[in-house]
C-alpha cells in the first residue's frame, strides 16, 4: 500500500510566472555605415551659410549643398560627413583642415588654399580644383574621378587608395608627390611637373604624360601601363 504521507516532488518553477520580467532581445551593434546614415543632419540656411560656418572649428553633418562659401576661412577645421555638393568654395582657406566622409562632388575649389589638409573617404568627383594649393596634403580613399586640377599645386602631396580616373592635372605642379595604390586611368598629366614624384602600384591605363617634366624610370614602380619609354 502506497504511503499517503509520501512527500510530493517539488514543482518546477514556471519561467512565465506572473511578476517575472520578460527577457529583452540583445541589442545589435550598429554598423559604421548605419551609424553615419543616422547621424543628425544640420540644416543651414543658404543665405546665412557663410556666417554660420565661418571660423568654426568643427562641422558635422551640415547640409551646405550649393552654398556660396567663396573665400570662407575654415583653416584647421574638422569637417565630418558634410554635404557640400556643388558648393562654391572658390578661394576658401582650409589650410590644415581635416575632411572625413564629406561630399564635394561638383564643388568649386578653384584657387582654394588646402595646404596640409587631411582627406579620408571623401567624394570629390567632377570638382573644380584649378589653381588650388594642395601642397603636403594627404588624401586617403578619396574619389577624384573627372576632377579638374589644372595648374594645381600638389608638391609633396600623398594620394593613397584614391581614384583619379579621368582627372585633369594639366600643368599641375606635383614635385615629390606620391600616388600609392591609386587608380589614374585616363588621367591627363600633360606638361605637369613631376620631379621626384612616385607612382607606386598605381593603375595608369590610358594616362597621358605628354611633355611632363621630371619623369625618370624610377618614377613608376610596379605601375601597370606606365609609359613604355620609362617603365
N, C-alpha and C positions, 0 to 999 in steps of 0.2 A: 504494500500500500504506500502511495507517494506521501511524502511528508507534506502536511498542509502549511507548515511554517517554513517551507523552502524559501530561501532568500531570492527575491526577484532580481534578475540580471539588470544592471544599470542601463538606463535608456541612453541611446545615442543622442548627442547634442544636435539639435536641429539648427543647421547653419543659417536657415532662413527664418529663424525665430524672430518674434517681434522685438524691436529695440536694437537689433543688430544692424550696424551701418553697412549699406551696400558698398561693394568694392568699386572703386573708380578705375577706369582703364588708365594704364600708364600713359603719360603724355609723351608724344613723339617729338624728338628734337627737330626743329625746323631746319630745312636745308638752307645753305647760304643764299641761293637764288631766291628762295621763298621769302627769306628774311628781308632781302633787299626790295623785293616787289611789294612787301607790306610796309616798307618804310614810309612814314607820312610825307607826302609831298607838300612843299610850301609854295603857295601861290604868291606870285609877285605881280603887282600892277605894272604893266608895261611903261606907263608914263612916269612911274616912280622907281623904275628898276635901278637906275644909277644911284639914286640917293639911298636905296635900301641895301645895296651891296658894297658901295664904295668904302674901302678901308676895313672891311670885315675880315676877321682872322679865320673864321670857319663858316663855310656854306654847305649845307647838307640837304639834298632833295629839292633845291629851289627850281621852280619852273621858269626858265628865262628864255624860252624858245622865241626867236625873232626879236629879242630885246636890243635896244641901242645902248651898248656899253662901250662905245668907242672912247679910247683914252682913259678908261677906268683904271684905278690903282688897286690892284689886288696882290701886290708884292708880298711874298711869304705866306699867302693864304692857303688854307686847306679846303679843297672842293671835293665833295663826295656825292656821287650819284646825282649830279645836277644836269638838268635838261637845258642845253644851250644850242639846240639845233637852229641853224640859220641866224644865230645872234651876230650882231655887229660888235666885234672886239678889236676893230682896227686901231692900231697904235696903243693898245692896252699894255699896262705894265704888270706882268705876272712873274717877275724875277723871283726865283726861289720857291715858287708855289708848288703844291702837290695836288695832282688831279687824279682821282680814282673813280673808275666806272662812270665817267661823265660822257654825255652825248653831245658832240660838237660837229655832227655831220652838217656840211654845208655852211659852217660858220665862217665869218671873215676875220682872220687873224693877221691880215696884212700889216706889216711894219710893227707887229707886236713884239715887245721885249719879253722873251721866255727863257732867259738865261738860267741855267742850273735848275730848271723845273724837273719834277718827277711825275711821270705819267704811268698809270697802271690800268690796263683793261679799258681804255677809252676808245670811243668811236669818233674818228676824225675824217671819215671818208668825204671826199669831194670838198674839203675845206680849202679856203684861200689862205696860204701862208707866205705869200710873196714878200720878200724883203724882211721876213721875220727873223729874229735873233734867237736861235736855239743852242747857242754855244754851251757845251758841257751839260746839256740836258740828257736825261736817261728815260727812254721810252720802252716799257715792257708790255708785251702783248697788246700793242696799240694798232688799230686799223686805220691806215692812211691811204687806202687804195683810191686812186684818182685825185689825190690832193695835189694842189699847185704850190710847190716850194721853190719857184723860180727866184733866183738871186738870194735865197735864204742863207743864213749863216748857221752852219752845223759843225763848227770846229769843235773837235773833241767830244762830240755827241755820241751816245750809245743807243743803238736800236737792238732790242732782244726779243726774239719770237714775234716780231711785228710784221705787218703786211703793208708793203708799199707798192703793190702791184699797180702798174699804170700811172704811178705818181710822176709829176714833172719836177725834176731837180736841175733844170737847165740853168747853167751859170751859177749854180749853188756853190758855196764855199764849205767844203766838208773835209778840211785837212785834219788828219788824225782821228777821223770819225770811225766808229766800229759798227758793222752790221752783222750781228750774230744770229744764226739760225732764223733768218728772216726771209720773207718772200718778196722778191723785187722783179717779178715777171713783167716785162714791158715797161719798166721804169726808164725814164729818159734823163741821163746824166750828161747830155751834150754840153761841152765846154765847162763842165764842172771842175772845180779844183779839188783834187783828191790826194794830195801829198800825204804819204804815210797813213792813208785810210786802209781799212781792212774789211774784206768781205769773207767771213768765216762760215762755212757750211750754209751759205745763203743761196737761194734759188734765183738764178739770173737769166732764165729763158727769155729771149727777145728783148733783154735790156740793152739800152743804147749808151755807148761811151764815146761817141764821136767827138774828137778833138778835146777830150777831157785831159786835164793836166795832172801830172804826178803819178801816173799809173806805172807800176813795175810788176814783174811776175809775182812777187810776194804779196801784192795787194789782194790776190784771190787765193784763198786757202781752202781746198776741197770744196770749191763753189761750183756746182753744176752749171754748165752752159756759160762759163766765164769766157771772155773774148779769146778766141783761138790764139791770137798773136801773143797773148800774155799768160795763158793758162799753163 
